[in-house]
Amino acid sequence: MAPTQNTTLQYLKIPQGYPVPGETTKKVVSEIELDTVPLNGGLLLKQKALSLDPYMKGRMRAADTSSYIPPFTPNAPLSGYAVGEVLRSESDNFKVGDAVYGMTEFSTYAVVPKQMLGYCKVIENKEGLPWTQLVGGAGMSGQTAYWSFYNIGKPKKGETMYITAAAGAVGQIVLQLAKREGLKVVASCGDAAKLEFCKSLGADVVVNYKDGADAVEKVMREHPCDIFYDNVGGEQLDLALATCNTFGRIIACGGISAYSSGIHPLKNYMQIVVKQLRWEGFIISGKDMTEFFKEMPKLIADGTIKVREHVVKGIDDGEAFLDLLTGKAQGKVVISLG
């Protein structure tokens, strides 16, 4: 068989601030021999969908800076959560034709090394969800929302929840789970279209954080929260410490406001003590997702949970990732290859 064209999203160098498409990352086209490329006990996947997520910005760092996940290697492919179809397998746990979800290189065709197979899972997809949903609402962003909401938030009917980046990949699912559990929801995001989207999902109150700290604080004081779902960090987190209810819970999911700029100082830090707040972070990998896979795909398939996607057709130079980080994207950002 003749060589097949393979497109990869390559990482080039550490960005200063936001990544620059074509300088930080770029599309690289090469060739791959699908029948003979060595697998060494692994898999060959034809990728169907690639998930772009904020945590990937944190991987664009120096090799000697430690974190929970390794940094990207310059002049090598980006990697992240993806779903693909098995073309060849040298593992008894995966067969040709299986749909596989896991951490892979971002390329049209990807070899998954033997040592990474433990991070991969065969997806049955009995509900017939689109490939893009398998890396979104039924994938890592859905897992993040579901596990943290129930295990850290421990919601009680009648409580108030404030969600930052409420129209994003995680926030939109948290919002809908909260309404299903009978919570009052205050949704924060950064433009009119996103605010309207949150209203359509059932948000009781919406606020545009770009209206300024005074406007945000006014809403927070009028609707003090029991659960603060933090995707952003920064000024809204600081205001939440000052305004939330005693015994409130803060779910620390992300801090996108600081991923490409400075960190906002927490002037209200002592409120954690005064109000006896519980502030807990988490990493989603390694968590028991049995209940999630039992429930969430069905909820998405029957329309109970609606997931807005920002789908990009094909691998680009990194423009879609930049749109995610700057807030230009509307919903869960996915690269579709299927």
N, C-alpha and C positions, 0 to 999 in steps of 0.2 A: 504493500500500500504506500502511496506517495505521502510525503510529510503533510501534516495538517497545520494550518495557521492557528497560533495560540496567542491571544491578547492578554497581557498582564498589567495590573496597576502597580507600578514600581515606586518604591520609596527612595528618595535621593538624599535628602539632608534634613537636619533639624531646622524647623522654621523659627523665625523671630516674630512672635505673635501668631497671627493666623497663617495657616499653610497657604502657599502660593501655587496654584495649578501650573504645571509645567516646570516649576523650580523645586518645590518640595516633593511633589509626586508627578508622575507622567505615565501615559499609556505607552507600552512597549509591545511590539508585535514580533514574534519569533515563530519557529516551527517545532512541532513535536511529532514523534513517531508513535502513534497510538498503539500499534501492535507490539512494539519492541521496547518502549521506554521502561527502564528497570523499576520494579515496584518494591523489591526487597522485603516482601512480606506485607506490603501495604495495599492501597487501592488506587485505581485511576478513576476519577470522576469527570463527567461532563457537567459543568456547573449550570445551575438553573437560576439561582438568585443569590446575591451577595448583600449582606447587611452592613450598612454604614452606621456607626454608633459613636457618641461623644467620647467614650473611654479611649478610642483609638488615638485621639490627640495626645493623651498622656503617654502613649508608646513612642511618640516622636521626641525622644529625649536621649541624653548621653548614656552610653553603656554602663557607666559607673554610678548612675542614679538608680537606687533600688526602688522597687514597687511590687505590687502583687502580681504583675504580669510583665514578661520581658519586653524590652524596647524593640522597636523595629530595627532591622539591620540595613544600613545605607546600601543602595544599589542592589536591593533584593526586593521580592514582591511583598506588598502589604498582605496581612492575613487577618482573618476575622471570621465571624459566624457566616455560614453559607449552607445551601442545600444543593445537592447534585445527584445525578444518576450514575450508578456504578457501571463502568464499561468493562473493567477487568478487576479481578480480585485474587489476592494470594492469602486471604484470611478466611477461615471457616465461618466466621461470624457475619460475613457480608457476601452476598451473591450478585451476579450480574443482573441489572435491572432494579436493584433496591434503590429507594430514595433515602439518602443519607444526610443527616444534619450534623454539623460539627464545625470545628475550627480548622480552616483550610487557607491556602494561598488564594489571593484574589486574581484568578485567571480563568479563561474560558475552559481549559482543561487543567485539572490539578491532581498531582500525585500526593496522596495522604500517607506519610511514612508509618511504619508499623508502630512506632512509639507514640503516635498521635491517635491511634484507633480507639483508645480508651475514652477519648473526648468526642467520639462520634456515636450516633444513634440512628438505627433504622426507623424511619417514619412510615407508619402504615397509611396514614391519611385516609381513613375510612370516610371522612366527611367530604373528601374531594376539594379541599381548599386550594386556591392558586399557589404556585410556588412562592410567590412573594410573601404571602401570609405565613408560610412555614418558617420564615426567618424574622417575622414581625410579631403580630399578635399571638401567633401560635409558636413563636420562637423566643429568643432571648429577651426582647422587650416585654412581651407578655409574661414571661416567667418572672422577670424583675418586678413588674407591677403586682402580680398575683401573690408571690411569696412574701414580699415586704409588707403589703397591705394587711394581710391576715396575720403574719407571724410577728411583725414589729408593731404595726398600728393597733392590732387587737380592737377593731371598731365595735362600738356599741350604738344601737339604734338611737337616733336623736342627737348624736354628737355633731360637731362642726369640724369640717376638714378643709384646710387651705392647701391648694396644690400649685406649685410653681411650674412653669413650662407645661401648663395643663393641656395644651393642644399637641404636645409632642408625642413621640412613640410610646413612652411609658405613661406620661400624664393622662392622656386620653383614656387609657384603660383603667387607671386608678380612679378617675372621675366616675366612670360607669360602674365599677365595682362598688364604690362608695354609695352611689344612688341606689343600687340594688340592696344594700344593707341598711337603707333608711337614714343615711347621713345627710346633713346640710352641707353643700359644697360651695366653696369660694374658689373660683378658677382665675389664675393669673397668667397672662401671656402678653405678647408685644405688638399686636396689630388688630385692627377691627375685624378682619376675616377670621382670625383665630378666636377672638372673643365670641363671634356669632356661632362658630363651630362648637365651642364649649357650651353655649346656651342650647344648641340643638341636641347635645348629649345629656342635658338635664341640669347643668350648673345653676344653682340658685342665685349666685352673685358672681359677676365678672369684674375684673379690674385690669387695666392696661398699666403695667409697671413703668412704661415709658412716660406716663403722666407725672412721674416724680414721686419722691419719698413721702411727701405730705399726703398725696392722694392715696397711696398704698396704706400708709399708717391710719388714715381715716377709716378705710374699709376694714382694716384689721381690728381697730378698736370697736367698730360697730358690730363686727362679727368675730369675736375672739374664738380661736380654734382650740379644739382638743387634740387634733392631729395635724401636724404640719408636714406635708410631703415635699421634701426639698430636692429639686433637680438642679438648682441654680446656685445656691449659696449667696454670698454677698449681702447687699443691703436688706433684701427681703428677709433673709434668715435672721439678721440682727433685729429687725423690727418684730419678727415673730417671737423672739425671745422676750421682748418687752410687752407683748400684747396677748400672748396665748394664755389659756386657762391653767390654773394649778393642776399638777399631775398630768400635764400634756405630754404627748409623745411626738418626737421629731424623727422622721424617717429620713436618714441621710443617704440619698441615692446617688447624687452627683453634685458637681459644682461648676457648671458650664460657664458661669460668669467669670471664673478665674482661669479657665483653660488656656486662654490666649491673652490675658491681661493680668493686672495686679490683683492681690487678695484684699478684700474689704475687711478692715478691722472690726472685731465684734465688741462693741462698746457695752452691750447688755449681757455679757457672758455670765455675770453673777446671778442673773435671773434663773439660770439652770438650778442653782442651789436654792434660791429663795422660793421658787415655785415647785421645787422637787420634780423637775422635768426629767423625762427619759429621752436621751438622744443617742440613737443607735445607727451605726453604719453596717453595711453588709457587702459581701461579694457573692454574686449569684451562682457561680460555678461550684459544683459539689453539693448543692442543696437537693433535698428529696423533692422531685417534681411529679411524683405519682399522681397526686390529686390534680395538679395543673393539667397534665395530659389527659386525665379522665374528663375534666370539665371544660377547659377553655376552647379546644377545637370545636366542640358542639355548640358552645355559646356564640362563637364567631359564625359558624355555618348557619345557624338558625336566625341570625341577625340580632340576637340579644345584646351582644357586644359588637359595636361597629368600630372598624379600624380604618382610619384615613391613611392612605399611603401617598408618598411622593416617589413615584417610580421613574427611574432613569433607564432608558433602553441602551444597554451596552456600556462597556467600560470607557470612561473619559479620562482626562488628565488630572482629575481631582476636583472639578467644579462642584459636583454633587456633595462632596464632603465639606467643602467650604460653605455651601448653602446651608448645610446642617448646622455648622458651628455658628454662623452669623444670624441664624433664625429666619433666613429667607425661605427655607423649605416649609411646606405645609404637611405635617404628619410624619409617619415613619418613612425614613429614606432607605430605599432599596434599589440596587442595580439588578435589572432583569436581564437574564441571558437565555431564558427558555422560551 
